[in-house]
Amino acid sequence: MSRRPSEPVPRTVVSAHPGPVLAGRRCEWRFISLPSSVRGMRQDLHDVLDDTALSADLVGDLVLAASEAANNAVEHAQRPTEPFFDVCVEVDHEAVTVTIRDHGTWRQPRVPTVRGRGLAMMDALAQTTVTAGVRGTTVTIRCRHTALGPAAG
């Protein structure tokens, strides 16, 4: 059975918690490494972050940074051991942390381009670390509790 381009890309929900995401909550997803999967990732992440004490602006910043990391995972992961990228969001008393991980090796752009500002943008939006290795690249995006608004009700 073939999938129409307008249909959502299948994903695997590894762990999800219904209801408000308060301290100590964690959600994980696995998405097929296709550009169209990033849209679904953004929506799922937005849904979870909307139930935190983050302001709408900070939610938008985290979703934008995670979207850039996911696009990089799809575009730059070469010879992946698994054709997926994984997303995890954790909310604790100190921070909200979003992690995006691919399962391939990094591929440098083949031709010079005006692109390549994604890492700087992610770093401007939130505390961002990138760890690249032979088993994949992990991008960790973190918003500390000092950036959180009042406690969620």
Secondary structure, DSSP 4 states (H G I P E B T S, - for coil): -PPPTTSPPPEEEEE---S---TTEEEEEEEESSTTHHHHHHHHHHHHHTTSS--HHHHHHHHHHHHHHHHHHHHHEES-SSSEEEEEEEE-SSEEEEEEEESSEE---SS--S---HHHHHHHHSEEEEEEETTEEEEEEEEEGGG--SPP-
